[in-house]
Amino acid sequence: MFSNPNQENNDTLLCSYLFGDTWLIGKTKEGNPSPLILEENSTLHLNTPVHSKEGALCEFIREGCVIRLGAKSIFEYSENMISLSKGSMLVCLEETSDITIESEYSRIQVNGRFTAIIECTSNGGFKLIPLEGRGQIIPEQGEPKDIFRGRLTMVLGSPSKLGNAYDIDLLLLLKSSRLINSFPTPLPSMKRISLSIYAQQLRLKGKFNALIGDAPTDDNLQMWAFGEEDTK
C-alpha cells in the first residue's frame, strides 16, 4: 500500500502514539475473537482489526504514511486497502499511491498524494474531507472527481457513487478536530494544509462556515452551519 518502507516487515505499521484504550481484535486457532490491548511502539499486522474506545486516539506510521484513528472507531488495513467500519480516521500519504478506502457498504479508489479525514455515516457510507493534496477520487459508479482541499464529498451506496460535495471551513476544522491537533507530533503535511487554509480563506471570503453532520439515509443529509458571514 505504501512504497519504500524502512521497516523490516513491509506488512506492518508502527503504533507511534496512543491515548486511552484501544484493542486489537485477533483470532484464536479456532477462529474465535481474541481481543488484545494495543501498546505504544508495537506493530500492527495486515488484516488485524483495531477498535478504539471512547476518548481514545492512536497513530500508526511507516515511511511516507500516517494513519490516525479517532475515538470509538474500528479500522483495518490490508494490501492497498484501508477499511473503516465505524468512527473516523485521518490518512496522510506523502507519495502518490493507489489505495482503496471502504466503509461498511461503500468503497472508492483514491489515486494521489493527500491528507484527508474519513468519517463513517449511519447509512453505511462515509464522507471524505481532503485537507490538501492532488489526485482523483474514483467511485464504483459514475465519474471520478479531483481531490480538492476543503471539499467534503459523500460516498454512498453499494456499488458506490459520489454524492453531494460541500465546502468545509478548514480553519475551523483545524481548530476543532482531535485528529489534527491532539497529537504530540505535527503531520508531515502541515505546511501544505496551512497553504490550503490560506487559499481557501481567500476564495471563500464572505461566505459562512459550513460543516456537515451525518447521512442517516442516502437521500437524507443533515448539515449544520457554523459562524457568521464575513462583513469586513
Secondary structure, 3 states (H helix, E strand, C coil): CCCCCCCCCCCEEEEEEEECCEEEEEECCCCCEEEEECCCCCEEECCCCEEECCCCEEEEEECCEEEEECCCCEEEEECCEEEEEECEEEEEEEEEEEEEEECCCCEEEEEEEEEEEEEECCCCCEEEEEEEEEEEEEECCCCCEECCCCEEEEEECCCCEEEEEEECCHHHHHHHCHHHHCCCCCCCCHHHHHHHHHHHHHHCCCCCEEEEEEEEECCEEEEEEECCCCCC
